[in-house]
Each structure stands twice: as structure tokens, then as C-alpha cells.
Amino acid sequence: MTAIAFEWFQRLVALYCLLFGIYYWVRLVGFYPGSLWRFDLMPTQWQVVTAMLAVLFPVAAIGLWMLSSWGPVIWFICAATEAVMYGGLPQRFGRLDPVLIVHLAVALVYVGFRATLFFQRRRAALTTH
């Protein structure tokens, strides 16, 4: 039961990664008005992270949806990048506490699932011997 819940959790995170990816692609193509919504008008630091996250978030979504081992790794790179952006460098990127809270919550739930699955497998291995 825990394994199935973990699969659904990863797929839910995949959907939110896809939404984040779309958000960064909208910024790249300049769909909305404003200086930070057009790539050619963005400061260099925004150009770098927007281009990087526009690619990595959809890749993380694919990996998480397919339940592959590299999906959470790519998600972690994206989450760590945004944590540094919005938590570590708020003077350059602004402060977005909701994004930080969501990433922290996802990381905690992921660790909880992994720990639970580890202990369930360990218990099952000990009972078979």
C-alpha cells in the first residue's frame, strides 16, 4: 500500500514540476508584459536560472511520472536552485516563501516515504529468514 501511495505522490509532484516548467517557459517566451517576463529584458542572473529551470522542471516531471530513479534527483536540483534563489539570494531574486515551503514539504514527504519503504522491506527480509 505504501509503495502505491509513493507512486501517486511522485506523479503528483511530476504534475507540479510540469506547472513550474510551464511557468518558466512563459517567462522565456515573453507571454506576459513586464521586464522580468521577457528573456531579452531580464537581468543576467534571471536569464541563467530561467533557461535552466525551463528545461530541468519538465525533465524532472518526466522522470517522476515514469517513476525512474533520476526523476527525484533532477527535482532536487530544481528545488535546491530555487531555494538558493528565493531563500539565499532574495536581494537578487526576491523572496517567495510559498515556493520554499512547497519544496520543503515535498522533500520531507519524500524522505518519509523512502524511510517507511526501507523499514518495511527490512522487516520483510528479517521475517523471511
DSSP file (Angstrom, degrees, kcal/mol; ACC not computed):
  #  RESIDUE AA STRUCTURE BP1 BP2  ACC     N-H-->O    O-->H-N    N-H-->O    O-->H-N    TCO  KAPPA ALPHA  PHI   PSI    X-CA   Y-CA   Z-CA
    1    1 A M     >        0   0    0      0, 0.0     4,-2.1     0, 0.0     5,-0.2   0.000 360.0 360.0 360.0 -40.8    0.0    0.0    0.0
    2    2 A T  H  >  +     0   0    0      1,-0.2     4,-2.5     2,-0.2     5,-0.2   0.887 360.0  54.5 -64.6 -38.8    2.8    2.4    0.8
    3    3 A A  H  > S+     0   0    0      1,-0.2     4,-2.0     2,-0.2    -1,-0.2   0.894 108.9  47.8 -63.6 -39.2    4.5    1.7   -2.5
    4    4 A I  H  > S+     0   0    0      2,-0.2     4,-2.2     1,-0.2    -1,-0.2   0.912 111.5  49.9 -68.1 -41.7    1.4    2.6   -4.4
    5    5 A A  H  X S+     0   0    0     -4,-2.1     4,-2.3     1,-0.2    -2,-0.2   0.888 109.6  52.5 -62.7 -38.4    0.9    5.8   -2.4
    6    6 A F  H  X S+     0   0    0     -4,-2.5     4,-2.4     2,-0.2    -1,-0.2   0.889 107.5  51.6 -65.4 -39.2    4.6    6.7   -3.1
    7    7 A E  H  X S+     0   0    0     -4,-2.0     4,-1.9     2,-0.2    -2,-0.2   0.924 111.5  46.5 -62.2 -44.2    4.0    6.2   -6.8
    8    8 A W  H  X S+     0   0    0     -4,-2.2     4,-2.2     2,-0.2    -2,-0.2   0.874 110.3  54.0 -66.5 -36.8    1.0    8.5   -6.7
    9    9 A F  H  X S+     0   0    0     -4,-2.3     4,-2.4     2,-0.2    -2,-0.2   0.937 108.3  49.2 -60.9 -46.5    3.0   11.1   -4.7
   10   10 A Q  H  X S+     0   0    0     -4,-2.4     4,-2.0     1,-0.2    -2,-0.2   0.881 111.1  49.9 -62.1 -37.6    5.7   11.1   -7.3
   11   11 A R  H  X S+     0   0    0     -4,-1.9     4,-1.8     2,-0.2    -1,-0.2   0.861 109.0  51.6 -70.8 -34.3    3.2   11.6  -10.1
   12   12 A L  H  X S+     0   0    0     -4,-2.2     4,-1.9     2,-0.2    -2,-0.2   0.915 110.7  48.3 -65.1 -42.7    1.6   14.5   -8.2
   13   13 A V  H  X S+     0   0    0     -4,-2.4     4,-2.4     1,-0.2    -2,-0.2   0.866 107.0  58.0 -64.6 -35.3    5.0   16.1   -7.8
   14   14 A A  H  X S+     0   0    0     -4,-2.0     4,-2.2     1,-0.2    -1,-0.2   0.902 105.0  50.1 -60.4 -41.1    5.5   15.4  -11.5
   15   15 A L  H  X S+     0   0    0     -4,-1.8     4,-2.0     1,-0.2    -1,-0.2   0.909 110.7  47.9 -65.3 -41.4    2.4   17.5  -12.3
   16   16 A Y  H  X S+     0   0    0     -4,-1.9     4,-2.2     2,-0.2    -1,-0.2   0.861 110.1  53.2 -69.4 -32.2    3.6   20.4  -10.1
   17   17 A C  H  X S+     0   0    0     -4,-2.4     4,-2.6     2,-0.2    -2,-0.2   0.892 107.1  52.3 -64.6 -38.9    7.0   20.2  -11.8
   18   18 A L  H  X S+     0   0    0     -4,-2.2     4,-2.4     2,-0.2    -2,-0.2   0.903 109.0  49.8 -63.0 -40.8    5.3   20.4  -15.2
   19   19 A L  H  X S+     0   0    0     -4,-2.0     4,-2.3     2,-0.2    -2,-0.2   0.903 110.9  48.9 -64.5 -41.0    3.4   23.6  -14.0
   20   20 A F  H  X S+     0   0    0     -4,-2.2     4,-2.1     2,-0.2    -2,-0.2   0.905 110.5  52.0 -64.0 -40.3    6.7   25.1  -12.8
   21   21 A G  H  X S+     0   0    0     -4,-2.6     4,-2.3     1,-0.2    -2,-0.2   0.914 109.5  48.6 -61.8 -43.1    8.3   24.3  -16.1
   22   22 A I  H  X S+     0   0    0     -4,-2.4     4,-2.7     1,-0.2    -1,-0.2   0.904 108.0  56.0 -62.6 -40.9    5.4   26.0  -18.0
   23   23 A Y  H  X S+     0   0    0     -4,-2.3     4,-1.5     1,-0.2    -2,-0.2   0.922 110.7  43.6 -56.6 -45.8    5.8   29.0  -15.7
   24   24 A Y  H  X S+     0   0    0     -4,-2.1     4,-1.9     1,-0.2    -1,-0.2   0.854 112.0  52.7 -72.1 -33.6    9.5   29.3  -16.7
   25   25 A W  H  X S+     0   0    0     -4,-2.3     4,-2.3     2,-0.2    -2,-0.2   0.886 105.4  55.1 -67.2 -36.9    8.7   28.8  -20.4
   26   26 A V  H  X>S+     0   0    0     -4,-2.7     5,-1.8     1,-0.2     4,-0.9   0.899 108.8  48.9 -60.1 -39.5    6.1   31.5  -20.2
   27   27 A R  H  <5S+     0   0    0     -4,-1.5    12,-0.4    -5,-0.2     3,-0.3   0.886 109.8  52.2 -66.1 -38.3    8.8   33.8  -18.9
   28   28 A L  H  <5S+     0   0    0     -4,-1.9    11,-0.7     1,-0.2    -2,-0.2   0.904 112.7  42.3 -66.4 -40.9   11.2   32.8  -21.7
   29   29 A V  H  <5S-     0   0    0     -4,-2.3    -1,-0.2     9,-0.1    -2,-0.2   0.561 108.0-122.5 -86.8  -7.0    8.8   33.5  -24.5
   30   30 A G  T  <5 +     0   0    0     -4,-0.9    -3,-0.2    -3,-0.3     8,-0.1   0.887  52.5 156.9  73.1  39.6    7.6   36.8  -23.0
   31   31 A F      < +     0   0    0     -5,-1.8    -4,-0.1    -6,-0.1     7,-0.1   0.825  62.8  49.3 -67.5 -32.1    3.9   35.9  -22.9
   32   32 A Y  S    S-     0   0    0      5,-0.4     2,-0.1    -6,-0.4     5,-0.1  -0.792  92.0-109.4-108.0 151.0    3.2   38.4  -20.1
   33   33 A P        +     0   0    0      0, 0.0     2,-0.1     0, 0.0     3,-0.1  -0.386  68.6  83.1 -74.7 157.2    4.2   42.1  -20.1
   34   34 A G  S >  S-     0   0    0      1,-0.1     3,-1.2    -2,-0.1     4,-0.2  -0.331  83.2 -91.1 125.5 154.8    6.9   43.3  -17.7
   35   35 A S  G >  S+     0   0    0      1,-0.3     3,-0.7     2,-0.2     6,-0.2   0.831 123.6  46.7 -68.4 -32.3   10.7   43.4  -17.6
   36   36 A L  G 3  S+     0   0    0      1,-0.2    -1,-0.3    -3,-0.1    -6,-0.1   0.393 103.6  65.5 -89.6   5.5   11.1   40.1  -15.8
   37   37 A W  G <  S+     0   0    0     -3,-1.2     2,-0.4    -7,-0.1    -5,-0.4   0.296  92.5  66.1-108.6   7.9    8.7   38.4  -18.2
   38   38 A R  S X> S-     0   0    0     -3,-0.7     3,-1.2    -4,-0.2     4,-0.9  -0.996  73.3-143.0-130.4 129.3   10.8   38.8  -21.4
   39   39 A F  G >4 S+     0   0    0    -11,-0.7     3,-0.8    -2,-0.4    -1,-0.1   0.877 100.1  53.4 -58.2 -42.0   14.1   37.0  -21.7
   40   40 A D  G 34 S+     0   0    0      1,-0.2    -1,-0.3   -12,-0.2    -5,-0.1   0.699 112.6  44.8 -70.7 -17.1   15.8   39.8  -23.6
   41   41 A L  G <4 S+     0   0    0     -3,-1.2    -1,-0.2    -6,-0.2    -2,-0.2   0.499  91.4 105.3-101.3  -6.4   14.9   42.3  -20.8
   42   42 A M  S << S-     0   0    0     -4,-0.9    -6,-0.1    -3,-0.8     2,-0.0  -0.405  78.5-106.3 -74.1 148.5   15.8   40.1  -17.8
   43   43 A P    >>  -     0   0    0      0, 0.0     4,-2.1     0, 0.0     3,-0.6  -0.341  40.3-102.9 -63.0 159.0   19.0   40.7  -15.8
   44   44 A T  H 3> S+     0   0    0      1,-0.3     4,-2.3     2,-0.2     5,-0.2   0.876 120.2  55.5 -56.3 -43.2   21.6   38.1  -16.5
   45   45 A Q  H 3> S+     0   0    0      1,-0.2     4,-2.0     2,-0.2    -1,-0.3   0.874 109.7  47.3 -61.6 -35.3   21.0   36.1  -13.3
   46   46 A W  H <> S+     0   0    0     -3,-0.6     4,-2.5     2,-0.2     5,-0.3   0.871 108.9  54.6 -72.3 -36.6   17.4   35.7  -14.2
   47   47 A Q  H  X S+     0   0    0     -4,-2.1     4,-2.1     2,-0.2     5,-0.2   0.922 109.8  47.8 -60.3 -43.4   18.3   34.6  -17.8
   48   48 A V  H  X S+     0   0    0     -4,-2.3     4,-2.2     1,-0.2    -2,-0.2   0.960 117.4  38.6 -64.3 -52.7   20.5   31.9  -16.4
   49   49 A V  H  X S+     0   0    0     -4,-2.0     4,-2.9     1,-0.2     5,-0.3   0.862 115.1  53.3 -71.9 -33.4   18.1   30.4  -13.9
   50   50 A T  H  X S+     0   0    0     -4,-2.5     4,-2.1    -5,-0.2    -1,-0.2   0.938 112.2  44.5 -65.8 -45.1   15.0   30.8  -16.1
   51   51 A A  H  X S+     0   0    0     -4,-2.1     4,-1.0    -5,-0.3    -2,-0.2   0.921 116.7  46.9 -63.9 -43.0   16.6   29.0  -19.0
   52   52 A M  H >X S+     0   0    0     -4,-2.2     4,-2.7    -5,-0.2     3,-0.6   0.946 116.0  42.4 -64.1 -49.5   18.0   26.3  -16.7
   53   53 A L  H 3X S+     0   0    0     -4,-2.9     4,-2.1     1,-0.2    -1,-0.2   0.788 105.8  63.1 -72.9 -26.8   14.7   25.7  -14.8
   54   54 A A  H 3< S+     0   0    0     -4,-2.1    -1,-0.2    -5,-0.3    -2,-0.2   0.810 115.0  34.4 -64.6 -28.2   12.6   25.9  -18.0
   55   55 A V  H <X S+     0   0    0     -4,-1.0     4,-1.4    -3,-0.6    -2,-0.2   0.876 119.7  47.6 -89.3 -45.9   14.5   22.8  -19.2
   56   56 A L  H  X S+     0   0    0     -4,-2.7     4,-2.9     1,-0.2     5,-0.2   0.856 103.6  58.4 -72.4 -36.1   15.0   20.9  -15.9
   57   57 A F  H  X S+     0   0    0     -4,-2.1     4,-2.3     1,-0.2    -1,-0.2   0.939 109.2  44.3 -62.7 -45.8   11.5   21.1  -14.4
   58   58 A P  H  > S+     0   0    0      0, 0.0     4,-2.2     0, 0.0    -1,-0.2   0.882 113.5  52.0 -65.1 -33.6    9.9   19.3  -17.4
   59   59 A V  H  X S+     0   0    0     -4,-1.4     4,-2.4     2,-0.2    -2,-0.2   0.922 110.0  48.6 -65.3 -42.4   12.7   16.8  -17.4
   60   60 A A  H  X S+     0   0    0     -4,-2.9     4,-2.8     1,-0.2     5,-0.2   0.901 109.1  54.1 -61.2 -40.3   12.1   16.2  -13.6
   61   61 A A  H  X S+     0   0    0     -4,-2.3     4,-2.5    -5,-0.2    -2,-0.2   0.915 109.3  47.4 -60.7 -43.3    8.3   15.8  -14.4
   62   62 A I  H  X S+     0   0    0     -4,-2.2     4,-2.2     2,-0.2    -2,-0.2   0.940 113.4  47.8 -63.3 -47.0    9.0   13.1  -17.0
   63   63 A G  H  <>S+     0   0    0     -4,-2.4     5,-2.3     1,-0.2     8,-0.4   0.892 114.5  45.7 -62.8 -40.5   11.4   11.3  -14.6
   64   64 A L  H ><5S+     0   0    0     -4,-2.8     3,-1.0     7,-0.3    -1,-0.2   0.900 112.0  51.2 -69.2 -40.5    8.9   11.4  -11.7
   65   65 A W  H 3<5S+     0   0    0     -4,-2.5    -2,-0.2     1,-0.3    -1,-0.2   0.885 111.9  46.7 -64.3 -37.7    6.0   10.4  -13.8
   66   66 A M  T 3<5S-     0   0    0     -4,-2.2    -1,-0.3    -5,-0.2    -2,-0.2   0.481 109.7-126.7 -82.2  -1.9    7.9    7.4  -15.2
   67   67 A L  T < 5 +     0   0    0     -3,-1.0    -3,-0.2    -4,-0.3     2,-0.1   0.808  53.3 159.6  60.6  32.2    9.0    6.5  -11.6
   68   68 A S    > < -     0   0    0     -5,-2.3     3,-0.7    -6,-0.2    -1,-0.2  -0.455  52.0-118.2 -83.2 159.7   12.6    6.5  -12.7
   69   69 A S  T 3> S+     0   0    0      1,-0.2     4,-0.5     2,-0.2    -1,-0.1   0.759 110.6  56.0 -70.9 -24.2   15.4    6.9  -10.2
   70   70 A W  H 3> S+     0   0    0      1,-0.2     4,-2.3     2,-0.2    -1,-0.2   0.654  87.6  79.3 -84.6 -14.5   16.8   10.0  -11.8
   71   71 A G  H <> S+     0   0    0     -3,-0.7     4,-2.4    -8,-0.4    -7,-0.3   0.944  95.1  44.2 -58.1 -52.1   13.4   11.9  -11.6
   72   72 A P  H  > S+     0   0    0      0, 0.0     4,-2.5     0, 0.0    -1,-0.2   0.832 111.0  56.5 -63.3 -30.0   13.8   12.9   -7.9
   73   73 A V  H  X S+     0   0    0     -4,-0.5     4,-1.9     2,-0.2    -2,-0.2   0.940 109.3  44.2 -65.8 -46.1   17.5   13.8   -8.5
   74   74 A I  H  X S+     0   0    0     -4,-2.3     4,-2.1     1,-0.2    -1,-0.2   0.900 112.6  52.9 -65.4 -39.8   16.5   16.3  -11.2
   75   75 A W  H  X S+     0   0    0     -4,-2.4     4,-3.1    -5,-0.2     5,-0.2   0.929 107.2  52.7 -59.1 -43.8   13.7   17.6   -9.0
   76   76 A F  H  X S+     0   0    0     -4,-2.5     4,-3.0     1,-0.2     5,-0.2   0.890 107.0  51.9 -60.1 -40.0   16.2   18.1   -6.1
   77   77 A I  H  X S+     0   0    0     -4,-1.9     4,-2.1     2,-0.2    -1,-0.2   0.923 112.8  45.6 -61.8 -43.5   18.5   20.1   -8.4
   78   78 A C  H  X S+     0   0    0     -4,-2.1     4,-2.4     2,-0.2    -2,-0.2   0.935 115.0  46.6 -63.9 -46.8   15.5   22.3   -9.3
   79   79 A A  H  X S+     0   0    0     -4,-3.1     4,-2.3     1,-0.2    -2,-0.2   0.901 112.7  49.5 -64.9 -41.1   14.3   22.7   -5.7
   80   80 A A  H  X S+     0   0    0     -4,-3.0     4,-2.3    -5,-0.2    -1,-0.2   0.897 110.1  51.9 -65.0 -39.1   17.9   23.5   -4.5
   81   81 A T  H  X S+     0   0    0     -4,-2.1     4,-2.5    -5,-0.2    -2,-0.2   0.939 112.7  44.1 -61.7 -47.0   18.3   26.1   -7.2
   82   82 A E  H  X S+     0   0    0     -4,-2.4     4,-3.0     2,-0.2     5,-0.5   0.847 110.5  55.7 -68.5 -32.0   15.0   27.8   -6.2
   83   83 A A  H  X>S+     0   0    0     -4,-2.3     4,-1.9    -5,-0.2     5,-1.2   0.911 111.1  44.1 -64.9 -41.1   15.9   27.5   -2.5
   84   84 A V  I  X>S+     0   0    0     -4,-2.3     5,-1.5     3,-0.2     4,-0.5   0.915 117.0  47.8 -67.1 -42.0   19.2   29.4   -3.2
   85   85 A M  I  X5S+     0   0    0     -4,-2.5     4,-0.6     3,-0.2     8,-0.4   0.982 125.9  24.2 -60.2 -59.5   17.4   31.9   -5.4
   86   86 A Y  I  <5S+     0   0    0     -4,-3.0    -3,-0.2     2,-0.1    -2,-0.2   0.711 135.2  31.6 -87.5 -22.0   14.5   32.7   -3.2
   87   87 A G  I  <5S+     0   0    0     -4,-1.9    -3,-0.2    -5,-0.5    -2,-0.1   0.808 128.5  31.5-101.3 -40.0   16.0   31.9    0.2
   88   88 A G  I  <<S+     0   0    0     -5,-1.2    -3,-0.2    -4,-0.5    -4,-0.2   0.769 129.6  30.2 -92.8 -27.7   19.7   32.6   -0.1
   89   89 A L    >X< +     0   0    0     -5,-1.5     4,-2.1    -4,-0.6     3,-1.3  -0.378  64.7 146.4-127.8  54.9   19.7   35.5   -2.6
   90   90 A P  H 3> S+     0   0    0      0, 0.0     4,-1.9     0, 0.0    -1,-0.1   0.765  70.1  65.2 -65.8 -22.6   16.4   37.4   -2.0
   91   91 A Q  H 34 S+     0   0    0      1,-0.2     4,-0.1     2,-0.2    -2,-0.1   0.779 113.5  32.6 -69.1 -24.6   18.1   40.7   -2.9
   92   92 A R  H <4 S+     0   0    0     -3,-1.3    -1,-0.2    -7,-0.2    -6,-0.1   0.780 136.4  20.8 -97.5 -33.5   18.6   39.4   -6.5
   93   93 A F  H  < S-     0   0    0     -4,-2.1    -2,-0.2    -8,-0.4    -7,-0.1   0.477 102.0-118.2-117.3  -6.1   15.5   37.2   -7.0
   94   94 A G     <  -     0   0    0     -4,-1.9     2,-0.5    -5,-0.4    -1,-0.3  -0.231  37.1 -76.1  85.9 174.4   13.0   38.4   -4.4
   95   95 A R        +     0   0    0     -4,-0.1     2,-0.5    -2,-0.1    -8,-0.1  -0.959  41.1 177.2-117.5 121.6   11.6   36.2   -1.7
   96   96 A L    >>  +     0   0    0     -2,-0.5     4,-1.6     1,-0.1     3,-0.5  -0.758   2.3 174.7-122.1  82.9    9.0   33.6   -2.5
   97   97 A D  H 3> S+     0   0    0     -2,-0.5     4,-2.7     1,-0.2     5,-0.2   0.852  75.6  61.0 -60.2 -37.7    8.3   31.8    0.8
   98   98 A P  H 3> S+     0   0    0      0, 0.0     4,-2.4     0, 0.0    -1,-0.2   0.898 104.9  49.2 -58.6 -37.8    5.4   29.7   -0.7
   99   99 A V  H <> S+     0   0    0     -3,-0.5     4,-2.4     2,-0.2    -2,-0.2   0.921 112.1  48.3 -65.4 -42.8    7.8   28.1   -3.2
  100  100 A L  H  X S+     0   0    0     -4,-1.6     4,-2.3     1,-0.2    -1,-0.2   0.899 111.8  49.6 -63.2 -41.1   10.3   27.4   -0.4
  101  101 A I  H  X S+     0   0    0     -4,-2.7     4,-2.7     2,-0.2    -2,-0.2   0.912 110.6  49.5 -65.5 -43.1    7.6   25.8    1.8
  102  102 A V  H  X S+     0   0    0     -4,-2.4     4,-2.7    -5,-0.2     5,-0.2   0.934 112.1  47.8 -62.7 -45.9    6.3   23.6   -1.1
  103  103 A H  H  X S+     0   0    0     -4,-2.4     4,-2.3     1,-0.2    -1,-0.2   0.909 113.3  48.0 -62.3 -41.4    9.8   22.3   -1.8
  104  104 A L  H  X S+     0   0    0     -4,-2.3     4,-2.5     2,-0.2    -2,-0.2   0.919 112.1  49.2 -64.7 -43.3   10.5   21.7    1.8
  105  105 A A  H  X S+     0   0    0     -4,-2.7     4,-2.5     2,-0.2     5,-0.2   0.923 111.6  48.7 -62.7 -44.2    7.2   19.8    2.2
  106  106 A V  H  X S+     0   0    0     -4,-2.7     4,-2.6     1,-0.2    -1,-0.2   0.920 111.9  49.8 -61.7 -43.3    7.8   17.7   -0.9
  107  107 A A  H  X S+     0   0    0     -4,-2.3     4,-2.5    -5,-0.2    -2,-0.2   0.912 111.9  47.7 -62.9 -42.6   11.3   16.8    0.4
  108  108 A L  H  X S+     0   0    0     -4,-2.5     4,-2.3     2,-0.2    -2,-0.2   0.910 113.4  46.8 -65.9 -42.7   10.0   15.9    3.8
  109  109 A V  H  X S+     0   0    0     -4,-2.5     4,-2.6     2,-0.2    -2,-0.2   0.912 112.2  51.4 -65.3 -41.0    7.2   13.7    2.4
  110  110 A Y  H  X S+     0   0    0     -4,-2.6     4,-2.7    -5,-0.2    -2,-0.2   0.937 111.1  46.9 -60.4 -47.7    9.7   12.1    0.0
  111  111 A V  H  X S+     0   0    0     -4,-2.5     4,-2.6     1,-0.2     5,-0.2   0.896 111.6  52.6 -62.1 -39.9   12.1   11.3    2.8
  112  112 A G  H  X S+     0   0    0     -4,-2.3     4,-2.4     2,-0.2    -2,-0.2   0.922 110.8  46.4 -61.2 -45.0    9.2    9.9    4.9
  113  113 A F  H  X S+     0   0    0     -4,-2.6     4,-2.8     2,-0.2     5,-0.2   0.940 113.2  48.8 -62.0 -47.4    8.1    7.6    2.1
  114  114 A R  H  X S+     0   0    0     -4,-2.7     4,-2.3     1,-0.2    -2,-0.2   0.905 113.1  47.5 -61.4 -42.0   11.6    6.4    1.4
  115  115 A A  H  X S+     0   0    0     -4,-2.6     4,-2.5     2,-0.2     5,-0.2   0.921 112.6  49.0 -65.3 -43.7   12.2    5.7    5.1
  116  116 A T  H  X S+     0   0    0     -4,-2.4     4,-2.3    -5,-0.2    -2,-0.2   0.929 112.6  47.4 -61.5 -45.8    8.9    3.9    5.5
  117  117 A L  H  X S+     0   0    0     -4,-2.8     4,-2.4     2,-0.2     5,-0.2   0.893 111.1  52.5 -63.6 -39.2    9.6    1.7    2.4
  118  118 A F  H  X S+     0   0    0     -4,-2.3     4,-2.4    -5,-0.2    -2,-0.2   0.946 112.0  44.2 -60.8 -48.9   13.1    1.0    3.7
  119  119 A F  H  X S+     0   0    0     -4,-2.5     4,-2.4     1,-0.2    -2,-0.2   0.848 112.2  52.7 -68.9 -33.1   11.9   -0.2    7.1
  120  120 A Q  H  X S+     0   0    0     -4,-2.3     4,-2.2    -5,-0.2    -1,-0.2   0.920 112.2  45.1 -65.4 -43.6    9.0   -2.2    5.5
  121  121 A R  H  X S+     0   0    0     -4,-2.4     4,-2.3     2,-0.2    -2,-0.2   0.890 113.1  50.7 -66.9 -38.6   11.5   -4.0    3.2
  122  122 A R  H  X S+     0   0    0     -4,-2.4     4,-2.1    -5,-0.2    -2,-0.2   0.922 111.1  47.9 -64.6 -43.6   13.9   -4.6    6.1
  123  123 A R  H  X S+     0   0    0     -4,-2.4     4,-1.9     1,-0.2    -2,-0.2   0.901 111.7  50.4 -63.3 -41.2   11.2   -6.0    8.3
  124  124 A A  H  X S+     0   0    0     -4,-2.2     4,-1.1     1,-0.2    -1,-0.2   0.883 110.6  49.7 -65.1 -37.8   10.0   -8.3    5.4
  125  125 A A  H  X S+     0   0    0     -4,-2.3     4,-0.6     1,-0.2    -1,-0.2   0.874 110.9  49.6 -68.7 -36.6   13.6   -9.5    4.9
  126  126 A L  H  < S+     0   0    0     -4,-2.1     3,-0.4     1,-0.2    -2,-0.2   0.840 109.1  51.6 -71.8 -32.6   14.0  -10.3    8.6
  127  127 A T  H  < S+     0   0    0     -4,-1.9    -1,-0.2     1,-0.2    -2,-0.2   0.743 105.6  55.5 -77.0 -21.7   10.8  -12.2    8.8
  128  128 A T  H  <        0   0    0     -4,-1.1    -1,-0.2     1,-0.2    -2,-0.2   0.645 360.0 360.0 -83.7 -14.2   11.7  -14.4    5.8
  129  129 A H     <        0   0    0     -4,-0.6    -1,-0.2    -3,-0.4    -2,-0.2   0.440 360.0 360.0 -98.1 360.0   15.0  -15.6    7.4
